[in-house]
Amino acid sequence: MEKDRWQQRVNEIPPTHTAEFRQCFKCNYEGVTAYPICPSCRSNRFFNESSIRTRGFILIGVGLFLVAFMVVIAAGVFILLAGASQDASSAKKINAQFGMLMVIYAIFAAVAAFGLNAIVGGFWMIIAGRRSRVFVWLLWITLALMFGGGVLFRILT
């Protein structure tokens, strides 16, 4: 009964002009079809190659921004710490907070790794015209590392 309603819904949607390769971002189904609804999970997140490539360009832009932003912030913090370490009392305070500084730089590194993964994943999407589950899982792992670093930072302060 439900399958009949779904088939009726698909028949009501006009097909695109030609059948083309599509990939579902929900269930990862891939196929050549003219309908913008996934036949496997019935999701509307059934993207064609040109849409996936456009998302790849956006992902590269976001990744470049994150990497550049983290490099600038890390360099700025380093310059500030190097200047403050010239004074003996400031150097002792910085030395006492060494663990926290390492956590801060670890968070910077995780955000930069997130950005690098976004850049590589974006290039993959542009070249292949499809999304790679490996890069998606790596993004989730680096996101978890960033949140873990934030929790550790919160505990140390």
FENTA-V952405 format. One record per residue. N is the residue number from 0. PSI is psi in degrees with one decimal (* if undefined). Layout:
BEGIN
<<N	PSI> <N	PSI>>
END
This chain:
BEGIN
<<0	-48.1> <1	-37.9> <2	-35.3> <3	-41.1> <4	-39.4> <5	-43.2> <6	-37.8> <7	-39.7> <8	-42.4> <9	-40.2> <10	-25.5> <11	-26.0> <12	124.5> <13	136.5> <14	157.2> <15	172.3> <16	-35.0> <17	158.7> <18	137.0> <19	164.3> <20	134.9> <21	153.0> <22	134.6> <23	128.1> <24	-8.4> <25	-51.9> <26	-2.6> <27	21.3> <28	138.2> <29	138.4> <30	169.5> <31	117.3> <32	163.3> <33	-8.2> <34	139.4> <35	15.3> <36	134.7> <37	126.7> <38	-16.5> <39	-52.0> <40	-2.6> <41	30.2> <42	153.6> <43	0.1> <44	58.4> <45	90.7> <46	146.0> <47	173.9> <48	-40.6> <49	-36.6> <50	-39.7> <51	-40.0> <52	-39.4> <53	-41.6> <54	-31.4> <55	-42.8> <56	-40.3> <57	-41.6> <58	-38.6> <59	-43.2> <60	-44.0> <61	-42.7> <62	-42.9> <63	-40.8> <64	-46.5> <65	-45.2> <66	-46.6> <67	-42.4> <68	-42.5> <69	-36.7> <70	-43.1> <71	-44.9> <72	-45.2> <73	-41.4> <74	-40.4> <75	-43.4> <76	-41.3> <77	-44.1> <78	-42.7> <79	-42.8> <80	-37.8> <81	-38.9> <82	-38.6> <83	-26.8> <84	-6.2> <85	-29.7> <86	136.1> <87	-41.8> <88	-38.4> <89	-36.7> <90	-37.8> <91	-40.2> <92	-41.8> <93	-40.9> <94	-35.1> <95	-27.8> <96	22.9> <97	-42.4> <98	-42.1> <99	-38.5> <100	-38.1> <101	-37.6> <102	-41.5> <103	-46.3> <104	-29.9> <105	-38.1> <106	-43.3> <107	-44.2> <108	-38.7> <109	-40.1> <110	-40.7> <111	-39.3> <112	-38.0> <113	-44.7> <114	-42.0> <115	-40.3> <116	-37.2> <117	-40.1> <118	-49.4> <119	-42.0> <120	-37.4> <121	-42.5> <122	-39.2> <123	-44.1> <124	-37.1> <125	-44.2> <126	-48.4> <127	-23.3> <128	17.5> <129	164.1> <130	142.3> <131	126.0> <132	-29.2> <133	-47.2> <134	-33.2> <135	-43.9> <136	-37.8> <137	-36.4> <138	-42.0> <139	-38.8> <140	-45.0> <141	-33.1> <142	-41.8> <143	-38.4> <144	-39.4> <145	-45.4> <146	-37.5> <147	-41.8> <148	-38.0> <149	-40.4> <150	-43.8> <151	-39.2> <152	-42.5> <153	-37.7> <154	-39.5> <155	-23.1> <156	*>>
END
